[in-house]
Amino acid sequence: MSSATRHRRHRFASPPARRPTAHRTGRLCLWMGLVVLLILVVAGIVATMWVKRPMPQPRPAAAATARTSPRIPELDTSEMEPRVRQAIRQARAAVIAQPDSADVWAHLGKVLDAHHLRRRAALCYREALALEPNDFRLTYFLAIAGELREGGLNEAIVLFEKAAQLNSEYPPLYMRLGDAWLRLGRVDRARDAYLRSVELDADSAIGHRSVGQTLLSLGERAEAIKHLQRAAELAPDDGPVFGALAQAYARRGQLERAEEAAQRSRRSEATILLSDPIRREVLNLGISSQICWKRAQRFIQSGRYAGAITLLKITEETRADNPRIQTALGVCYARTGQQALASLHLRQAIHLDDEMGGAHAELGALLLVEERFDKAIHHLRRAAELAPDHAPAHARLALALAQSGNLTAAIAEFERAASLAELDARTHLNWGSALQQLGKIEAAMQQYRTAIELRPDYAAAYYNLGYVFEELGRIDEAIDHYQQAIRIEPGHRASEGLKRLLDADDH
Amino acid sequence: MRASDVLTQSDAVRRVIQVVFICGFLITAGCPTNTDAPADTTGTNATGTKAVRQWFTEITSHIGLDFTHESGAKGDLLLPEIMLSGAALFDYDNDGDLDIYLTNGNYELPEARVAESPVNRMYRQEADGSFVDVTEESGLGDGGYGMGVAVGDIDNDGDLDVYATNYGRDRLYRNRGNGTFEDVTDAAGITVDGWSSSAAFFDYDRDGWLDLYVARYLDFNNFDHCYDDAGRPVYCGPKSFPPIPDVLLHNNGDGTFSDVSETAGMASVAAAGLGVVCEDLNNDGWQDVYVANDGHANQLWLNQTDGTFRDVALIMGVALNVDGQAEAGMGVIAADLDNDAGIDLFMTHLAGETNTLYRHRGGSGGFEDASGASGLGSTSIAYTGFGIAAFDAELDGDLDILVVNGRVMRTDPRPGATIGPPWDRYAEPNLFYLNDGHSSFELSHDPVAALCAPIEVSRGLAIGDIDGDGDLDLLISNIQGPARLYRNDAPRRGNWLMIRAIDPQLKRDAIGARVSVFIDGRQIVRTIGSGFSYLSSSDSQAHFGLGPATRIERIEVRWPNGLQERFPGAPADQALEIVRGMGEVMP
């Protein structure tokens, strides 16, 4: 519309001008004065109520979700990675375009949440929740995003409980509710929440561990131990489970068991993570190199090397100079049979930091397969130097030395490895083989026997031991061991030895 | 409706002005307001409103303490620059008042000195209560990349010596007794290098010579760069570098120390130690060691009485929190926080974790995580705590707690931060908790507004009676900011007693002695010692708030060598010296 048009319309639409009289002006002033006074009175009352209100309490869920005018959170993205900045920018643009859509608010919240920008994520979830007050996911996400801020636990509990009304069958929700109660010191309420979680998912290691820990706090030792033992069955490598068991046994006066559990705990990391598929919806939106790096490490731990490579390549885009990332790429390529790429990345890792023991060890192993013994031994020796107390590093070096024919040095490294930790069956087998080649038959047999003790289905160990018996002329024992190897692995080369012995017997 | 609830319109207007004023003040101060909380009020301010009497008054500039910390940060986000530094309160010249020692960073990492590099500084208290910088003449201007400080009489000559921990080589300074110190690191055979954090003197083998436990952190390298989940550069966390084992140094009694970590058992475990406290935690009369580790299970090294130690933290329930998690341990104290005569452990942690109270269960029953129930847990979840002290602020007979905070993970710049960019991303207010005497703590707000007004990146905290008035004052160190000294002006809700426990044969304070005073059938327990908090060293005397009691019934002391003695009662409000061998021996 042109200004000329606006002007014309104004002229025709305006009522005839009326000249205000002095009387009218005075009355207007009086009314205005009264209005101002009224505003002051209301402001005074409100301020007084504000003064008299108790310490700021977390808003209950209903109030928390009451929607006023939406505010898109401001955020300085200048230092963020471009891909993160872009994701946030797109999500914000969607909100600007559709401010009344719970979905777009939720998406912006999730993008922010996924990158650990939780305060702002909570603002977005709140806006979304005002539009969709009974959305389980939004309630749940808001509770999680807000619980770690100052005074956030109380509100988080309200929200978790509201979420539980919306979906009472989701175990992780009760785990988080229990955690929140625990932080507030309400161990009894925490126990109840954890119990509900275990009720819904009887095979949850983290659930049983948490129930056990809260029961222990409440003095219910016998029940606590039951749950902790169940957790230990479900997660036999979890350090905290055994830590809690150590404490529980100690309180019952079972000090030997306590010490045993404590030792297991010290040897183990915390392995149990809360499995939360709904929350994964948020976490999967995380695209920064740091998030990809963390995810890749989890993939590697669980043997998903191809997936890890995809994530590591993203990480490499911004952090190519990080030797750990290069090492991880090398490991993943090696595990997926891409030896050339593996070698490339491992060399790059070593170039960036010559003290990357993992890269040296992995590259040494690759070179060993290629039978480039000198170079393999160089890298494996470097790995062992960098981790002098790491038994596998010495065991790998020992194997390389043995394969290169340096048997005496190999045996010294096997002994060094054995002095540091219990070795696996394969290492005992290799050790035995080196001893056998040096003519130390009794010692070799002992290593083979140890290998069999550690791994009763180890066909190669039976075969090697059988071969020693054959050499010693103890034919019956040789046959027994060959047969055992064949029973375990029907196509095993022990069948050749067995045939040889049986043929000789026939003759 | 009470009369006071009725407000006239003019009252309301006045209250609006009052509220605006108070809010403005409190927003500036960064403390949440709590107008319902009982507060001591005194005087009127310019607007005619009642001002809340402040329990702690900053006297830094009045007394001439002009220390400003230098971290050497240049934007490279090198982990050591966010972890320092410490503070000490001790009487270095034996003139009866407390002096101040502050560790300092450097312009370069680790010890590449450049011209006029900052050094650790020593301040002597004068008779009029002012402080004079005596760094040069004292010889304590250690130029390493300064982390912490431990204070103790290593040669039993009656004066206090100083051990400075560094990122780089640690240094031992022997007090010559004339106000000067000599660097005896080499002569003493001390070769602790790498990254040391907190350290504490104690006599673990009861031979009368103070040994030294040095917590050590990480094998840091500055090749790694770390990023947060949004891809922004951040300080690397402790898991980015391999941890290094702690060190136990045995005092040979001839001016030398031997590294006995291997035989004692500590050398085999590396766990990123940051806080250490030495205390008899199983009540067998022998000093144990508790180490707060960053991201690793904490350790309770139980003294086996034969020169070796065994880590029983898991069994005793002080390795992991109630959720089974190893937390980011920073500072630590050992004190009877619930007035049951058992020694509890309380330590500070990273934001997102709670500060954790391990309450002694009595007898040899270990400890339990009571963080939630005590009120110390959920209130700390938004903060990253470092320095920590338990003291009876208002002398009512129980220990209150101050935690000084400052993040290591970046966040939005905090409004009202006293420190500018980039440190305002790490600045946080400090937290002061009042003990209700029944195992429960409540955050105090208005009366300590002045104490938490400077929102900085606080690290070290040391306590001692600076002005000799019978209550404990506070010294706080801040990264890239001033050290601040606060005088305790809390309204007194009781009487006090200060006890110095001396072993005449050793000619020094009986570090590790456990002192109990009895009033109205109640036992109050304190330990003689200076090594607690984070990177810091406090006055070693035992301080007691006595509540209304004007006299104590008796004193019982368990000396570090195991001897127990009873001393007669005494009037309150005095500083007592009790001497081993002068009491009545107890069975």
Interface residues (C-beta under 8 A of the other chain):
Chain A: L40 V41 A43 G44 I45 A47 T48 W50 V51 K52 P54 M55 P56 T77 E79 M80 E81 R83 V84 A114 H115 H116 L117 R119 L148 R149 E150 G151 G152 L153 D179 L182 R183 L184 G185 R186 V187 R209 S210 Q213 T214 S217 G239 P240 V241 G243 A244 A246 Q247 A250 R251 L255 A258 E259 A261 A262 S265 R266 A270 G286 S288 S289 Q290 I291 T318 R319 N322 P323 R324 L352 D353
Chain B: D5 L7 Q9 D11 A12 V13 R15 V16 Q18 V19 P32 N34 T35 D36 A37 F223 D224 H225 C226 Y227 D228 D229 A230 G231 R232 P233 A297 D311 V312 L314 I315 M316 G317 A319 L320 V322 D323 G324 Q325 A326 A351 G352 T354 G365 G366 E368 D369 A370 S371 G372 A373 S374 G375 G377 S378 I381 A382 Y383 D412
